[in-house]
Structures are given as structure tokens and as C-alpha cells.
Amino acid sequence: MDGVPRTRVGSLIRFTSAQRPPRCLAVLHSGITDDGGAVLNRMLLAALAEDAQVTLLTVGGVSDYGNVKVCALTGGGRPTQVDKARAVLNEAIRSHWPKDIGLPSNPFHFDMVLGSGWTSGREANLLRRTFYPTAVTANALHMDPRGLGEALGDIGNGGRVAEIHREIFRESDLVFAPGPKAARDARRLVGEEGSSSRTPVHELIPGVTPVTGAPHRKGPVFELLMLGRVVDRNKGALDVARAVGDLLRWGDRRVRLTLRGVPPGQVTSFQAFMDDVAGQAGAVRVLPFTEDRARVDADIDACDALVVASENEAYGLVAGECAARGRPFLVARGNGNGFAELLSEPGGIAGEAGRRFVVEDAGTVSSYGRTMGSARPYAGPRHRVIVQAIAELMDDYDRMAGHARSLRSALADYTPAHMARAFGEAVHRVMSGDRTSTRQGAGGRLLVPDRCPV
């Protein structure tokens, strides 16, 4: 590219003659960080921008992206407006010169173009072909299309989204995915294991910054917290609310669940629904969604434990955010949860203590009638397993808090800077013609497994 030889220095690619940092262009349908995939996109771009020149092309409003240069097209760019935002991006790419939308005219300017799966991957590939044909394209997988479709009761749509991902990944030079589950899902989507023509997959670990706060002191009521789109039935809030109701009725335990992440217009109705589910007013507290990072951190610091009960979760950023602050948490394995798999890996980042945070719910049936995992025979209602997990956490809280602090210390080797470093190395390998799948190790080291199982 530009006829300049490349070598690796520090965390990213350096260009030996021009001595310029690498140049990255990200194409996203939305710059608003109101879901896990968007948060991870922002985190990666902001971390890359510490050593690289990063530009974001998006639609509509934009959250804070640090040192990233933003080119925002006029239009709606929210998760519920994916098709509209993609149409705006398509029209801009097909009908305008780069300079007309704030991008450089030099076709050799960018070294890599990043997209985000089905929401902007087609547009990233189109932009690369149209404006910057020598750049490497890397596309993200932030979801399990088929698994999520099953959890939401829409198997047909899950299959369609999976095929869109397959098409996008075939035209990409690299696929990146958070954690072991999403990386495995990505390898399945790009093709059969061992195919020399398949797109390589890079497994990254979403970066966190460990924070040591004031010592936590439990109050008279044990405070549980759930974060994210809790009105989405995939998130398992109904199972957890039923568990809290059982603890109050039969366990003689003082416990309260806070749900942070409800659209403002639905707070009142969802609060009434949760009161009925728990069987006691005040047992569940419903709070609106917020992008205020300080507010979310304060919610974590105020809780005794976080609960992640998604039926299907590509990774589960909120569990990592809680772990980074040294708080105990529970993460249900469900029908696939990336953070639970990361904690359960032999020799993983948390060691043997990692499994203590995982709720084994295989064979149970959720409040929506879906069976978790493949274990048989029937293991009862899912919320009763969650009841038992919460009760055990409360009884062994001091020990679990110690495990959480140990995990926080281990996460010092998995910061956003480490994530960007390994990602930069993975991109460099692709630029050099190496199509081997990789994964991120401690300290941002790039690992090349002998065999990546599908």
C-alpha cells in the first residue's frame, strides 16, 4: 500500500519510511452507543485512536468517541432504524465522491475499513471496493443470529440475518468477534474448518479498566442489579424477577432487584408488570436506560451483585464491567453466553474461581417455555435454579467478593489498549497475506492456536 514497507512496532502497524500511524475508517449505521455491540465498537475505535488515525463514517447523532474523527451523515441512525441508516450510507457511497462526504480522495489513504456485521458490513465492503480498494476490510460479529432468533421466537429472521452475515464475511478480509462463543459462531458462518480460502477470525476480549473503589458494605437489603435492554425477553428479566419473588415469599430473605435499561416511555407499565411478577410492590425497581457512564458505574457500585440471565448472549459486556469494579456477579450459561464460556475455559483469566460466577441452568425451562442447553432430563423451571444461585451467593458472599477482587486483578491484562494491540497485530497478519485465525491473550499478545475448533 503506497509502496511503503511495513513493520510492527508497539501496539499497531508502523510505516517505516513515512513514519506515519496506520489509518482506519469505520463504517457504522449508528454512532449512538445504546446496545452492547455499539459500546464495543466505540471502545475498539477509541482504543485504536490512541496509536492510529481513526475516522468514523456514520448516520445521525454520535456519542463521545475520544480521538476519533467523525463524519456524520444526516439521517436516523438508531438500532430501530438500521434499514434507513444503511440506505443513507449506500446512497452516499454510490452517488458521491469521497470529499463530498468528508473523506479523503486518495484511494490509498486508508489501510483498513471496519464494519459491524449485518448493520453496516455490506456498506463497509462497498465503500472499500468503491473508494479504497487496497484497504483491508474487517467486519464484526456481535450476535448469534440463529440463537438470538430462537430466543426471540423468530427463527426465520434469525436464519436470514445469519445468511447476511455469511455474505458479508465472504467479502471481508478478517472477521473479529468478542470472546470464545462469538468467535466459534463466526467460524461457523465463514465456512468449514481447515478451508484455506475462508476468512480468518480474530477472537478479541473486550477491554475493561479495573477500578478499585471504596470497600463495599452490605445493607439490610441484598441489592441485585440487571443492566441492558431488560424489556427484551432474551435478557431473562422475567426469570430473575420470579426468583426474587420466591426468595421473598419462601426464603425469608430481604432482597431487591433493580432493572436499569427500560425505554423511558415504558418504565411505568414495565414497573407494574414486574410488581405483579414478583408479587410485592418494591421488590423490583425499574429505571430508564442511560448512556451516562458515571450513572451505570454508580449503579454497579451500589449493588451487592449483578445478574446476567440472557438466554443467548454473544459476550455480555455488563458482566465484565461489573468484574472490573470488583463486584460479585452471576452469569447464567443459558443457550450460550460468551462471558460464561470465558470464565469456564481451563486455565482461563479467572482460574478455577471463574466457574463460581456461572449459573449452570442446562435442562431448565425459562418463563417463556424455552429449554436451556441440551441436557436432559428436565431440570425444572429456570427461575428456581436462579433462586438457588442467588441464595448461595448471599450465604457465601464474603468468599465470592474475594473471588471478584481476584478477577478484577486478572483483568488488568485485558484493558482496551491490550484489545487494540492484539487487533492491530491480527490486521497486520492479514495485510501480510496470513489467513490464520487468531485470538487475544493476556497483555494484548496475539495467539495463533494450532487448531480453532468449530
C-alpha positions in Angstrom: 0.0 0.0 0.0 1.6 3.3 -1.2 4.7 1.1 -1.9 5.8 1.6 1.7 7.2 -1.5 3.6 5.5 -2.3 6.9 6.9 -3.4 10.2 5.4 -3.9 13.6 6.4 -1.6 16.4 4.4 -1.2 19.7 0.7 -2.0 19.5 -0.1 -1.3 15.9 1.4 -1.2 12.4 4.1 1.4 11.7 5.2 2.5 8.3 9.0 2.6 8.2 9.6 5.3 5.5 6.8 7.8 6.1 6.7 7.1 9.8 3.0 7.6 9.9 0.5 5.9 12.0 -2.0 3.4 10.4 -5.2 4.8 9.1 -8.5 3.2 9.9 -12.0 4.0 8.6 -15.0 2.6 10.5 -18.5 2.4 8.8 -21.3 2.2 11.4 -25.0 2.6 10.9 -25.2 4.4 14.2 -22.8 6.4 16.4 -25.1 6.2 19.4 -24.0 3.6 22.0 -27.2 2.2 23.2 -26.5 -1.6 22.9 -23.6 -3.9 23.6 -22.4 -4.1 20.0 -22.3 -0.3 19.7 -20.5 0.0 23.0 -17.8 -2.5 21.9 -17.4 -0.7 18.5 -16.8 2.6 20.3 -14.4 1.0 22.8 -12.3 -0.5 20.0 -12.2 2.6 17.8 -11.3 4.8 20.8 -8.5 2.5 21.8 -7.2 2.2 18.2 -7.2 6.0 18.0 -4.6 6.2 20.7 -2.0 4.9 18.2 -3.8 5.2 14.8 -5.7 7.8 12.8 -9.3 6.6 13.1 -12.2 8.1 11.1 -15.9 7.1 11.7 -18.5 7.4 8.9 -21.9 7.1 10.4 -25.5 8.4 10.3 -27.2 10.8 12.8 -26.1 11.6 16.3 -22.8 10.4 17.7 -21.6 9.6 21.3 -18.2 10.5 22.6 -15.6 8.6 20.6 -12.5 10.2 22.0 -9.8 11.0 19.4 -11.8 9.5 16.5 -12.6 11.9 13.7 -16.4 11.7 12.9 -18.1 12.2 9.6 -21.8 12.0 10.4 -24.4 11.9 7.5 -27.8 13.4 8.0 -30.4 10.8 8.9 -31.6 8.5 11.7 -29.0 6.1 13.0 -30.6 4.2 15.8 -30.9 0.4 16.4 -34.5 0.5 15.3 -33.6 2.4 12.1 -31.0 0.1 10.6 -32.5 -0.1 7.2 -32.9 3.7 6.9 -29.4 4.3 8.1 -28.0 1.7 5.7 -29.9 3.4 2.8 -28.3 6.7 3.7 -24.8 5.1 3.7 -25.5 3.3 0.4 -26.7 6.5 -1.3 -23.7 8.4 -0.1 -21.2 5.8 -1.3 -22.8 5.2 -4.7 -23.7 8.8 -5.6 -20.9 11.0 -4.1 -17.2 11.4 -4.3 -15.3 10.8 -1.0 -14.6 14.5 -0.5 -18.4 15.2 -0.7 -19.0 13.2 2.5 -15.9 14.3 4.3 -13.5 11.5 3.4 -10.0 11.7 1.7 -9.9 11.4 -2.1 -6.7 9.5 -2.2 -7.7 5.8 -2.9 -4.6 4.6 -0.9 -5.3 6.7 2.2 -6.9 4.1 4.5 -5.2 0.8 5.5 -8.2 -0.8 6.9 -12.0 -0.4 6.7 -14.1 -1.7 9.6 -17.8 -2.7 9.5 -20.2 -4.1 12.0 -21.8 -7.3 10.7 -25.3 -7.1 9.3 -25.9 -3.5 10.4 -23.1 -1.9 8.3 -20.9 -4.7 6.9 -22.3 -4.5 3.4 -21.7 -0.8 3.4 -18.1 -1.2 4.7 -17.4 -3.7 1.9 -19.0 -1.5 -0.7 -17.0 1.6 0.5 -13.8 -0.4 0.3 -14.5 -1.5 -3.2 -15.6 1.9 -4.4 -13.2 4.3 -2.6 -10.2 2.5 -1.1 -9.7 -0.8 -3.0 -6.3 -1.6 -1.4 -7.5 -1.4 2.2 -8.2 -4.5 4.3 -11.8 -4.9 5.5 -12.6 -6.3 8.9 -16.1 -7.0 10.0 -17.5 -7.7 13.5 -19.9 -10.4 14.7 -21.7 -9.1 17.8 -24.6 -11.6 17.9 -25.5 -15.2 17.4 -28.1 -14.7 14.6 -29.8 -18.2 14.8 -29.6 -18.4 18.6 -31.0 -15.0 19.1 -33.8 -15.7 16.6 -34.7 -18.8 18.6 -34.7 -16.9 21.9 -37.0 -14.1 20.4 -39.3 -16.7 18.8 -38.4 -15.6 15.3 -36.3 -18.5 13.8 -36.9 -17.4 10.2 -35.5 -13.9 10.8 -32.5 -15.4 12.6 -31.7 -17.6 9.6 -32.0 -14.6 7.3 -29.6 -12.5 9.4 -27.2 -15.4 9.5 -27.1 -15.6 5.7 -26.5 -11.8 5.5 -23.5 -12.3 7.8 -22.2 -15.2 5.6 -22.4 -13.0 2.6 -20.6 -10.1 4.3 -17.9 -12.3 5.8 -17.1 -13.9 2.4 -16.2 -10.5 1.1 -14.2 -9.4 4.1 -10.5 -10.0 4.8 -11.0 -10.5 8.6 -13.8 -11.2 11.0 -13.5 -10.2 14.6 -15.7 -11.4 17.5 -15.8 -10.9 21.3 -14.9 -14.0 23.3 -14.9 -17.7 22.6 -18.6 -18.2 21.9 -18.9 -15.4 19.3 -15.6 -16.5 17.7 -16.9 -20.0 17.3 -20.2 -18.7 15.8 -18.1 -16.6 13.4 -16.0 -19.6 12.3 -19.2 -21.5 11.6 -20.5 -18.6 9.5 -17.4 -18.2 7.4 -17.2 -21.8 6.4 -15.8 -25.2 7.1 -12.8 -25.6 9.4 -9.5 -26.0 7.5 -10.6 -24.3 4.3 -7.6 -22.2 3.1 -10.0 -19.8 1.4 -12.1 -19.0 4.4 -12.0 -15.6 6.1 -9.8 -15.7 9.2 -11.4 -14.9 12.6 -9.9 -12.9 15.4 -11.2 -13.5 18.9 -10.8 -10.4 21.0 -11.5 -9.8 24.6 -13.5 -6.6 25.2 -11.3 -4.3 27.2 -12.1 -3.2 30.7 -10.3 -0.8 33.1 -10.1 -2.2 36.6 -11.3 0.2 39.2 -10.7 0.0 43.0 -13.5 1.7 44.8 -14.3 2.1 48.5 -14.9 -1.1 50.5 -18.4 -2.4 49.9 -20.7 -2.8 52.9 -23.9 -4.7 52.5 -27.1 -3.1 53.8 -30.1 -4.7 55.3 -31.5 -5.5 51.8 -29.4 -7.5 49.4 -29.3 -5.4 46.2 -29.3 -7.2 42.8 -28.8 -5.4 39.5 -29.6 -6.1 35.9 -28.3 -3.8 33.1 -29.2 -3.6 29.4 -32.3 -4.0 27.4 -34.2 -5.8 30.1 -37.6 -5.5 28.3 -36.1 -7.8 25.7 -37.3 -11.2 26.6 -34.0 -12.7 25.7 -32.4 -11.0 28.7 -34.1 -13.1 31.3 -35.5 -10.4 33.5 -38.8 -12.3 33.9 -36.9 -15.3 35.3 -34.9 -13.2 37.7 -38.0 -11.3 38.9 -39.7 -14.6 39.6 -36.7 -15.7 41.5 -36.7 -12.6 43.7 -40.4 -13.2 44.4 -39.7 -16.7 45.5 -36.9 -15.6 47.8 -39.2 -13.0 49.4 -42.1 -15.5 49.8 -40.3 -18.7 50.8 -36.7 -17.9 51.6 -37.2 -15.3 54.4 -34.6 -13.1 52.7 -34.6 -9.4 52.2 -33.7 -8.8 48.5 -34.4 -6.2 45.8 -33.8 -6.3 42.1 -33.0 -3.1 40.1 -33.6 -3.2 36.4 -31.7 -0.4 34.6 -32.3 -0.2 30.8 -36.0 0.3 30.1 -37.0 2.8 27.4 -38.3 5.9 29.3 -41.8 5.6 27.8 -42.2 2.0 29.1 -40.9 2.5 32.7 -44.4 2.9 34.3 -46.0 -0.1 32.5 -43.0 -2.3 33.0 -42.8 -1.4 36.7 -46.5 -2.5 37.1 -45.7 -5.8 35.2 -42.7 -6.5 37.5 -44.7 -5.8 40.6 -47.2 -8.5 39.5 -44.4 -10.9 38.7 -42.6 -10.5 42.0 -45.8 -10.4 43.9 -44.7 -7.5 46.0 -44.5 -3.8 45.3 -41.0 -2.5 45.7 -39.3 -5.9 45.2 -38.3 -4.8 41.7 -37.2 -1.2 40.8 -37.4 -0.3 37.1 -35.1 2.5 35.9 -34.8 4.1 32.4 -31.9 3.4 30.0 -29.0 5.8 30.3 -25.8 6.4 28.3 -24.3 8.2 31.3 -21.3 6.0 32.1 -20.9 7.5 35.6 -24.5 6.6 36.4 -24.0 3.0 35.3 -20.8 2.7 37.3 -22.7 4.1 40.3 -25.4 1.5 39.9 -22.8 -1.2 39.9 -21.0 0.2 43.0 -24.4 0.4 44.8 -25.4 -3.2 44.2 -24.3 -6.3 46.1 -24.3 -8.4 42.9 -25.1 -8.2 39.2 -27.2 -10.8 37.4 -26.8 -11.7 33.8 -29.6 -14.2 32.7 -29.7 -13.8 29.0 -30.9 -16.9 27.1 -28.4 -16.2 24.4 -25.6 -13.7 24.6 -22.6 -13.3 22.3 -20.5 -12.0 25.1 -22.2 -9.9 27.8 -20.2 -6.7 28.4 -22.0 -5.8 31.6 -20.5 -8.8 33.4 -17.0 -7.7 32.5 -17.9 -4.1 33.6 -19.0 -5.5 37.0 -15.9 -7.7 37.3 -13.7 -4.7 36.6 -15.2 -2.9 39.6 -14.6 -5.9 41.9 -18.3 -6.7 42.4 -19.6 -10.3 42.6 -22.0 -11.3 39.8 -23.9 -14.3 38.5 -24.0 -15.2 34.8 -26.3 -17.9 33.6 -25.0 -20.2 30.8 -28.4 -20.3 29.1 -28.3 -21.4 25.5 -24.8 -19.8 25.0 -23.2 -17.0 26.9 -19.8 -15.7 25.9 -18.6 -14.4 29.3 -19.7 -17.6 31.0 -17.6 -19.6 28.5 -14.7 -17.3 29.0 -14.8 -17.8 32.8 -15.2 -21.6 32.3 -12.2 -22.1 30.0 -9.5 -24.3 31.5 -6.7 -22.0 32.6 -8.8 -19.0 31.8 -8.5 -15.5 33.1 -10.2 -16.2 36.4 -8.7 -19.6 37.1 -10.8 -22.1 38.9 -12.7 -19.3 40.7 -14.3 -18.2 37.4 -16.7 -21.1 37.4 -18.1 -19.9 40.7 -19.8 -17.0 38.9 -21.5 -19.2 36.3 -25.1 -20.5 36.9 -25.4 -23.9 35.3 -29.0 -23.9 34.1 -28.9 -26.7 31.4 -32.2 -28.6 31.2 -34.3 -25.9 32.8 -37.2 -24.2 31.1 -37.4 -20.4 31.0 -40.5 -18.4 31.8 -41.1 -18.2 28.0 -41.1 -22.0 27.7 -37.6 -22.5 26.1 -35.2 -25.2 27.3 -31.7 -24.1 28.2 -28.8 -26.1 26.8 -29.0 -29.7 25.6 -29.0 -31.5 28.9 -31.8 -33.9 29.7 -33.8 -34.8 31.6 -36.0 -31.9 32.5 -34.3 -29.9 35.3 -37.3 -27.8 36.4 -38.2 -24.1 36.0 -35.2 -21.9 35.2 -36.1 -19.3 37.9 -35.7 -21.9 40.6 -32.1 -22.6 39.6 -31.6 -18.8 39.8 -33.2 -18.7 43.2 -30.7 -21.3 44.4 -27.7 -19.4 42.8 -28.7 -16.2 44.5 -29.2 -17.8 47.9 -25.8 -19.5 47.7 -24.2 -16.2 46.7 -25.8 -14.4 49.7 -24.7 -17.2 52.1 -21.1 -17.2 50.8 -20.9 -13.5 50.0 -17.5 -12.7 51.6 -15.8 -15.5 49.7 -17.4 -14.6 46.4 -16.4 -11.0 46.9 -12.8 -12.2 47.3 -13.1 -14.1 44.1 -14.5 -11.0 42.4 -11.5 -8.9 43.6 -9.1 -11.6 42.2 -10.8 -11.5 38.9 -10.6 -7.7 38.9 -6.8 -8.0 39.3 -6.6 -10.5 36.5 -8.4 -8.1 34.2 -5.5 -5.7 34.4 -4.1 -7.7 31.4 -7.3 -7.2 29.4 -7.7 -3.4 29.0 -8.9 -1.6 25.9 -5.2 -0.9 25.0 -4.5 -4.6 25.1 -7.6 -5.3 22.9 -6.4 -2.7 20.3 -2.8 -4.1 20.4 -3.9 -7.6 19.6 -6.4 -6.4 17.0 -3.7 -4.4 15.3 -1.5 -7.4 15.1 -4.3 -9.5 13.6 -4.9 -6.9 10.9 -1.1 -6.8 10.2 -1.1 -10.6 9.7 -3.9 -10.3 7.1 -2.0 -7.5 5.3 0.9 -9.8 5.1 -1.2 -12.5 3.5 -1.6 -14.8 6.5 -5.1 -16.2 6.7 -4.7 -17.9 10.1 -7.4 -17.3 12.7 -6.1 -15.8 15.9 -7.1 -14.9 19.5 -6.1 -12.3 22.1 -4.1 -13.4 25.0 -3.1 -11.7 28.3 -1.3 -8.4 27.9 -2.5 -8.0 24.3 -0.4 -10.9 23.0 -1.7 -12.4 19.7 -2.1 -16.1 20.0 -2.3 -18.5 17.0 -4.0 -21.7 18.1 -2.9 -24.8 16.3 -6.5 -25.6 15.7 -9.6 -23.4 16.2 -12.4 -25.8 16.9 -15.8 -25.1 15.3 
